[in-house]
Amino acid sequence: MPLDTHTIIMIAAAGLFAGVQNALAGGGSFITFPALLLAGLNPLAANMTSTIAMFPAQTTTAYAGR
């Protein structure tokens, strides 16, 4: 399923905003999960993708906070 330009821009903006939110207060998945659902992924795929995408930020923040 090819994505159109608007969907790619929306996902990229959501990812950027989620990364900033994760660095400041956490909870970036509250941004990425709905964005992936709006992009057309089914809920299971959106949940897995969001979790995997946010994992590096979560581990980096945990290490920096220690």
N, C-alpha and C positions, 0 to 999 in steps of 0.2 A: 504494500500500500504506500504509494508515494505521498509525501507530505507537501502541502503548498507553502509558499513563502510566509504567509501570515502565521501559520501554525508553528513553523520553525522559529520565527521571531518571538512568539508568545512563550514557547518552551524555553528559549534562551534567556528571555527576560525573567521568567519565573525561576530559572536556575540561578541567575545572578542575584536576584532578590533573596532567594532561599539561602544562598551562601552567606550573604551579609547578615541575614537574620540569625543564622546558626552561629556565626562568629560573635554576635552581640548578645543574644539571649537564648539561642537554641530554638528548636521547633521549626526548622526549615521544611520539614515534611508536610506541614500544614499548607505550604505554598505549592510544593512540587506535586503532591498527590492529586489535588483538584485540577491542576494544569494538565497533567497527563490524562486524566479522565476526559477533560474537554478536548484533548487532542485525538480522542477516539480509542484509547486503550481500554481493554476490559479491566474491571477493578483488581483482579488478581495480578495481572501484568503491571498495572500502574503501581500497585503496592510494592511489588518486588523491585521494579525499576527505581522507585523513589528511595527505598531502603538502601539499595546498592549505591545509588548516586550520592546519598548523604553520608555514607559510612566513612569516607576519608575525612570529611569535615568533622564528624563526631570524634574520631580518634585523635585528630590533630588538636581539637579544642580540649579534649580530655588531657592530652599530654601538656599543652600550654598552661592549663589551669592547675596542674600539679606543681 
